[in-house]
Amino acid sequence: IMAEEEEDCGSGPRDVNRDWLKELLEKHPNETTPSDLREKALVVAPMVDQSDLPFRLQCRKYGANLAFTPMIHCKMFQINLLYKERF
């Protein structure tokens, strides 16, 4: 089994349909992204307590195509009204 798995790993990347991403990038273009990178996904991943709106806006300003909302602490969201109001 191990030898078969190793052969599969060397076959290169799979062909995955990414039309949804191309449509998303066309629908929400970022004019600050260099023209040769506009069809690429320059993504800012969510980080706990670090992906607030000002940070995401800065990332967009400097060329990110996609900036995700922050991850939240679900327990804090459940029990803390002030934390809940932030989102």
Wavefront OBJ file of the C-alpha trace (Angstrom):
o trace
v 0.000 0.000 0.000
v 2.804 2.426 0.876
v 4.453 2.060 -2.560
v 1.141 2.780 -4.307
v 0.610 5.921 -2.209
v 4.087 7.181 -3.041
v 3.411 6.802 -6.760
v 0.217 8.834 -6.436
v 2.090 11.638 -4.663
v 4.480 12.082 -7.554
v 1.795 12.503 -10.197
v 1.671 16.297 -9.769
v -1.141 18.619 -8.746
v -4.719 17.618 -9.436
v -6.776 19.576 -11.884
v -9.357 21.428 -9.785
v -12.119 23.626 -11.174
v -11.494 27.132 -9.850
v -14.060 29.018 -11.931
v -15.761 30.179 -8.722
v -12.558 31.961 -7.711
v -12.130 33.642 -11.091
v -15.753 34.856 -10.934
v -15.227 36.163 -7.404
v -12.081 38.069 -8.377
v -13.827 39.564 -11.431
v -16.853 40.580 -9.363
v -14.764 42.249 -6.617
v -11.592 43.579 -8.269
v -8.900 45.306 -6.253
v -7.389 48.101 -8.314
v -4.305 48.264 -6.068
v -3.306 44.701 -7.011
v -0.592 44.691 -9.696
v -2.173 43.878 -13.074
v -0.145 40.682 -13.537
v -1.523 39.339 -10.223
v -5.203 40.286 -10.577
v -6.219 36.796 -11.686
v -4.364 35.236 -8.749
v -5.861 34.798 -5.300
v -3.863 36.928 -2.873
v -5.568 35.835 0.329
v -5.272 37.118 3.877
v -6.210 34.245 6.153
v -8.236 34.843 9.299
v -6.379 35.089 12.596
v -7.911 35.126 16.055
v -8.006 38.710 17.403
v -5.857 39.988 14.503
v -8.183 40.211 11.483
v -10.373 43.137 12.464
v -11.755 45.478 9.808
v -8.908 48.070 9.838
v -6.356 45.282 9.312
v -8.371 43.792 6.438
v -8.738 47.233 4.831
v -4.957 47.738 5.036
v -4.429 44.358 3.380
v -6.808 45.324 0.573
v -5.018 48.661 0.223
v -1.723 46.849 -0.333
v -3.072 44.395 -2.910
v -4.846 41.471 -1.241
v -7.771 40.199 -3.312
v -9.526 38.389 -0.471
v -9.481 39.215 3.230
v -11.530 36.993 5.497
v -13.357 38.065 8.617
v -11.707 37.164 11.908
v -12.141 33.907 13.696
v -13.997 34.367 16.942
v -13.890 32.688 20.316
v -17.280 30.981 20.366
v -17.414 30.825 24.170
v -16.708 34.572 24.398
v -19.320 35.246 21.719
v -21.830 33.257 23.721
v -21.242 34.783 27.159
v -19.803 38.283 26.624
v -22.186 40.920 25.241
v -19.384 43.413 24.413
v -17.481 40.758 22.472
v -20.663 39.842 20.615
v -21.338 43.483 19.666
v -17.916 43.754 17.973
v -19.028 41.311 15.304
l 1 2 3 4 5 6 7 8 9 10 11 12 13 14 15 16 17 18 19 20 21 22 23 24 25 26 27 28 29 30 31 32 33 34 35 36 37 38 39 40 41 42 43 44 45 46 47 48 49 50 51 52 53 54 55 56 57 58 59 60 61 62 63 64 65 66 67 68 69 70 71 72 73 74 75 76 77 78 79 80 81 82 83 84 85 86 87
